[in-house]
Amino acid sequence: MANMSDYLENALTDHLFRSATFAKPTTLGFALFTVAPSDSGGGTEVSGAGYARATLSPSNSNWYGTHGSTSGSSSGTGGASSNAVAVNFPTPGVGGWGTVVAWGVYDDASGGNLLLWAPLTVSKTINQGDGVLFDVGQMQVTFA
């Protein structure tokens, strides 16, 4: 389950209850962290050794609706979604990426605003040449 950042909480509050609008990002950038962020941001995102955020666009084919399908509008009652395709990162170069403890979603492929984040169930040391991906269903977000 992912945590919502303060940025996203404020943007949604202003969008729903106030006069500001919140535009859906065109690209979602998935980040890996060696020190987990908090709702207010921070953390230490992996850098160097060929690291770049993985990206997926917000679309029905990339994300399951709350009803567990990629077709139709969400109609489930649990408020849960997850990735319907694998989220692939580049192959780490010399030195690897260290021990990854959390992942996050930004509204851009680099820079941008942290939207969601979650600790990994088990921390993982990422060495040179390791394949790094989150398989279908492994990035789970629940709005409760």
Buried (B, 14 or more C-beta within 10 A) or exposed (E): EBBBBEBBEEBEEEEEEEEEEEEEBEBBBBBBBBEBBEBEEEBBBBEEBBBEBBBBEEEBEBBBBBBBBBEEEBEEEEEBBBBBBBBBBEEBEEEBBBEBBBBBBBBBBEEBBBBBBBBBEEEBEBEEEEEBEBEEEBBBBEEE
